[in-house]
Amino acid sequence: MMTTFASQDALTSPSVARNRDPILAVLRRVLPLAGTVLEIASGTGEHAVHFAAALPHLKWQPSDQDEQALRSIAAHRAISGLPNLLAPLSLDAAAPEWPVVQADAVVAINMVHISPWRVTQGLMAGAGWVLPPGGVLYLYGAYKENGIHTAPSNDTFDADLRSRNPEWGIRDLEAVADLAGGHGLTLVERIPMPANNLSLVFRR
Ligand SMILES: C[S@@+](CC[C@H](N)C(=O)[O-])C[C@H]1O[C@@H](n2cnc3c(N)ncnc32)[C@H](O)[C@@H]1O
């Protein structure tokens, strides 16, 4: 189904302007030299535009489960006119089947802590399914390590997330890595990022 949009559908998120270049620096290094990157939970679509523009050798496939997000991604895509930015897909990471059978890399930014745990379970199962051997799953967000927040501000952030939705919350890095391992994905890099976030790179 085609997602309809108008330019006023193009939403903006202030955090994207802050984190897009530090994330891009990691993506440039870890993503493959060719192929399709499946972005899960693309949100406004601003990351998709920024990364597709900076990485013209890759096809960027944005997706989200939320209708408003899909309209925003479609609007940003139309404004950008980027040939390597594909139309957004309606994709619920928790669904047992994804509308994509193959991707050379999977990227999910700020989703694991802002969705129920079953969504991360679905993300790992789906990534394990669509990625080829050696394929990269890239995650960005806040994590606890050994059950401890990496900064006091993350403690406050975690409490705020849980008050908004008891099923949300900052996850233990070890639990995420264990879950990934069960789907054939090995944590190969943990990169500290600005504002007490981490980049996590998994390989199938
Ligand atoms: C905090 S926003 C992050 C958006 C974007 N990645 C960013 O960093 O600006 C969380 C996103 O996760 C999406 N999301 C939540 N549950 C999801 C699911 N089950 N499948 C796919 N996307 C989901 C939401 O619709 C939302 O766009």
The ligand as a MOL file (V3000), in Angstrom:
LIG
                    3D

  0  0  0     0  0            999 V3000
M  V30 BEGIN CTAB
M  V30 COUNTS 27 29 0 0 0
M  V30 BEGIN ATOM
M  V30 1 C 11.8930 7.1740 20.0780 0
M  V30 2 S 11.3180 6.8320 18.4700 0 CHG=1
M  V30 3 C 12.8590 6.7410 17.5840 0
M  V30 4 C 12.6950 7.0860 16.1510 0
M  V30 5 C 13.9940 7.2650 15.3660 0
M  V30 6 N 14.6890 6.0020 15.1960 0
M  V30 7 C 14.8770 8.2950 16.0240 0
M  V30 8 O 15.8950 7.9230 16.6010 0
M  V30 9 O 14.5260 9.4740 15.9590 0 CHG=-1
M  V30 10 C 10.8200 5.1440 18.5990 0
M  V30 11 C 10.2540 4.6030 17.3040 0
M  V30 12 O 10.0360 3.2160 17.4670 0
M  V30 13 C 8.8890 2.8780 16.7250 0
M  V30 14 N 8.4120 1.5890 17.1820 0
M  V30 15 C 7.8890 1.2810 18.3910 0
M  V30 16 N 7.5110 0.0020 18.4280 0
M  V30 17 C 7.8040 -0.5200 17.1960 0
M  V30 18 C 7.6360 -1.7920 16.6000 0
M  V30 19 N 7.0410 -2.7860 17.2650 0
M  V30 20 N 8.0510 -1.9750 15.3360 0
M  V30 21 C 8.6210 -0.9620 14.6400 0
M  V30 22 N 8.7780 0.2730 15.1440 0
M  V30 23 C 8.3790 0.4820 16.4080 0
M  V30 24 C 7.9520 4.0370 16.9990 0
M  V30 25 O 6.8760 4.0920 16.0770 0
M  V30 26 C 8.9090 5.2130 16.8960 0
M  V30 27 O 8.9900 5.6950 15.5830 0
M  V30 END ATOM
M  V30 BEGIN BOND
M  V30 1 1 1 2
M  V30 2 1 2 3
M  V30 3 1 2 10
M  V30 4 1 3 4
M  V30 5 1 4 5
M  V30 6 1 5 6
M  V30 7 1 5 7
M  V30 8 2 7 8
M  V30 9 1 7 9
M  V30 10 1 10 11
M  V30 11 1 11 12
M  V30 12 1 11 26
M  V30 13 1 12 13
M  V30 14 1 13 14
M  V30 15 1 13 24
M  V30 16 1 14 15
M  V30 17 1 14 23
M  V30 18 2 15 16
M  V30 19 1 16 17
M  V30 20 1 17 18
M  V30 21 2 17 23
M  V30 22 1 18 19
M  V30 23 2 18 20
M  V30 24 1 20 21
M  V30 25 2 21 22
M  V30 26 1 22 23
M  V30 27 1 24 25
M  V30 28 1 24 26
M  V30 29 1 26 27
M  V30 END BOND
M  V30 END CTAB
M  END
